[in-house]
Amino acid sequence: MSMEWYRAYHGMPHDPKLQVVAKRSKQPMACVVAVWVCVLDAASQHDPRGVINIDAEEIAVVMDMELEAVEAVIQSFRDKKMLDENNHLTAWDKRQHTSSTERSRKSRAAKKKDETGSNTKQRGATKGSKPQRKNSKKAPDTDSDTYSDAEENTDTDSKKDTNKKNREREEKKESEKEKRRTCGKDTKGKQSGQILEQMLDIWNTEVQSKLTNGHKAKLTPRRKELMTCRWLEDFQQDIKAWEYYCEVIGQSDFCLGKIEGKGWTIDLTWALESSEHVAKILEGGFSNGKHPSKPPSCEVPELQEAWDFVIGRLQHKFGKPSIRSWFGNTSITKITSVTDGSIVRLECPRKFICDWIEKHFLAEVNAAFNDQPHYHIPIITTELTIKE
C-alpha cells in the first residue's frame, strides 16, 4: 500500500550537506531546502519508494524558481552523492520505513521497550523501599535534608548557568562593538567617503524610495561604522554585491511592510546591523526564496569597466528590467587575443537564453564594446557559450 507521508529528519533546514549544495549550485539555502523537500516527497510517492523521476521544470513551476536554478541544485545533489545514477536517494533506506507494516512493527517494539524499562525501574524502587522503612524508626528523617541540599545545589547551578549566559551575552556585545571600532580604524584614510555615499544612493534608489516616498535615508555616525563593516566583511568591497543585496530587499513584500498583520518594515540600520541579517536576507528568509536575477558579472578584471559600459548602454536602450531578465546570471569568462584585436566570451546559463541574446542583443553588445573607452585593445566580437 502506498504511504501518504514520509519522515523528515532533525536539522534538515540547516543540514551541512545542503549548505554544501547551496554553495556549489550558487543558490540560496531556502531554494535548496525547497527542492530537497520536493525530491523527498516524490521519492515517497514512487513505487518502489526512494526512487524518483525528476522533473526539474515541474519543481521550478511549483516552487516559483528559475529552471536553471533547480537544475543546478539537482546536479549538486548528484555531485554530493545524495542521489545516485539511478535516481535513488542514497540515505532513503537509512531514514525511511519501506512500508506501513514496518512502521507499525517498529512503533509497537518501541512502546514495548519503554513499558519494559518503566516496569524494571518500578520494581527496583519497590525493593529499595523495604530497608528504608525498616530504618526509619531508628534514624532521623534525613529525606527532607537531602532534598533541601539537592534543591540548593540546583538553584546554585541554575544561577551559574544564568551568570554564564549573561557573561557570554555581554562578551558578544563587546565583541561586536570592538569589531565596529576596528572596522572604522582600519579604513580611516583608506575607505573613501564616496563609497559610503554611493552605497547610500543605491539604498535610497532600490529600497528607501519604496518605504518613504520623497524621503531619503541618512548616514549617521553609527550607520557609517556599520556600513563600513559590512562593506569589508560581507560584500568584499564589491559595489555590485551591495546593489544586489538592496535589490533583494526592495523586492521583498515582507521587508517593505506589505504583509498584512506583520507590522514590520526594514530600515538601513537593521540591514547593516550584522552579518547574520545580511545572511538571512540573501538566503531568502524574508522573500520566500524569490530573488531577482543576479546581475551580469565579469570574471576578467581588466574588462569590468568595459562590460559595465556595455550593460549600461543596453539598459538605456532596452530598459533595465529587460536586460536584467536576459543577462542575469550571465558572465564574461574569458578574453582571447587574435590578430586584429580580442574576442570576448560571454557565458549564458542555458541554450534558450543564449539563442535569444544572439538573435536580439548580440549586435548591440558588439557595437557597445566598439564604443567603450575603457579597454584599449579593439574587441572584434562576442562569443556566446552555454554554461556546462
Rosetta blueprint (number, residue, H / E / L):
1 M L
2 S L
3 M L
4 E L
5 W L
6 Y L
7 R L
8 A L
9 Y L
10 H L
11 G L
12 M H
13 P H
14 H H
15 D L
16 P H
17 K H
18 L H
19 Q H
20 V H
21 V H
22 A H
23 K H
24 R H
25 S H
26 K L
27 Q L
28 P L
29 M H
30 A H
31 C H
32 V H
33 V H
34 A H
35 V H
36 W H
37 V H
38 C H
39 V H
40 L H
41 D H
42 A H
43 A H
44 S H
45 Q H
46 H L
47 D L
48 P L
49 R L
50 G L
51 V E
52 I L
53 N L
54 I L
55 D L
56 A H
57 E H
58 E H
59 I H
60 A H
61 V H
62 V H
63 M H
64 D L
65 M L
66 E L
67 L H
68 E H
69 A H
70 V H
71 E H
72 A H
73 V H
74 I H
75 Q H
76 S H
77 F H
78 R H
79 D H
80 K L
81 K L
82 M L
83 L E
84 D L
85 E L
86 N L
87 N L
88 H E
89 L E
90 T L
91 A L
92 W H
93 D H
94 K H
95 R H
96 Q L
97 H L
98 T L
99 S L
100 S H
101 T H
102 E H
103 R H
104 S H
105 R H
106 K H
107 S H
108 R H
109 A H
110 A H
111 K H
112 K H
113 K H
114 D H
115 E H
116 T H
117 G H
118 S H
119 N H
120 T H
121 K H
122 Q H
123 R H
124 G H
125 A H
126 T H
127 K H
128 G H
129 S H
130 K H
131 P H
132 Q H
133 R H
134 K H
135 N H
136 S L
137 K L
138 K L
139 A L
140 P L
141 D L
142 T L
143 D H
144 S H
145 D H
146 T H
147 Y H
148 S H
149 D H
150 A H
151 E H
152 E H
153 N H
154 T H
155 D H
156 T H
157 D H
158 S H
159 K H
160 K H
161 D H
162 T H
163 N H
164 K H
165 K H
166 N H
167 R H
168 E H
169 R H
170 E H
171 E H
172 K H
173 K H
174 E H
175 S H
176 E H
177 K H
178 E H
179 K H
180 R H
181 R H
182 T H
183 C H
184 G H
185 K H
186 D H
187 T H
188 K L
189 G L
190 K L
191 Q L
192 S L
193 G H
194 Q H
195 I H
196 L H
197 E H
198 Q H
199 M H
200 L H
201 D H
202 I H
203 W H
204 N H
205 T H
206 E H
207 V H
208 Q H
209 S H
210 K H
211 L H
212 T L
213 N L
214 G L
215 H L
216 K L
217 A L
218 K L
219 L L
220 T L
221 P H
222 R H
223 R H
224 K H
225 E H
226 L H
227 M H
228 T H
229 C H
230 R H
231 W H
232 L H
233 E H
234 D L
235 F L
236 Q L
237 Q L
238 D L
239 I H
240 K H
241 A H
242 W H
243 E H
244 Y H
245 Y H
246 C H
247 E H
248 V H
249 I H
250 G H
251 Q L
252 S L
253 D L
254 F L
255 C L
256 L L
257 G L
258 K L
259 I L
260 E L
261 G L
262 K L
263 G L
264 W L
265 T L
266 I L
267 D L
268 L H
269 T H
270 W H
271 A H
272 L H
273 E L
274 S L
275 S H
276 E H
277 H H
278 V H
279 A H
280 K H
281 I H
282 L H
283 E L
284 G L
285 G L
286 F L
287 S L
288 N L
289 G L
290 K L
291 H L
292 P L
293 S L
294 K L
295 P L
296 P L
297 S E
298 C E
299 E L
300 V L
301 P H
302 E H
303 L H
304 Q H
305 E H
306 A H
307 W H
308 D H
309 F H
310 V H
311 I H
312 G H
313 R H
314 L H
315 Q H
316 H H
317 K H
318 F H
319 G L
320 K H
321 P H
322 S H
323 I H
324 R H
325 S H
326 W H
327 F H
328 G L
329 N L
330 T L
331 S E
332 I E
333 T E
334 K E
335 I E
336 T E
337 S E
338 V E
339 T L
340 D L
341 G E
342 S E
343 I E
344 V E
345 R E
346 L E
347 E E
348 C E
349 P L
350 R L
351 K H
352 F H
353 I H
354 C H
355 D H
356 W H
357 I H
358 E H
359 K H
360 H H
361 F L
362 L H
363 A H
364 E H
365 V H
366 N H
367 A H
368 A H
369 F H
370 N H
371 D H
372 Q L
373 P L
374 H L
375 Y L
376 H L
377 I L
378 P L
379 I E
380 I E
381 T E
382 T E
383 E E
384 L E
385 T E
386 I E
387 K L
388 E L
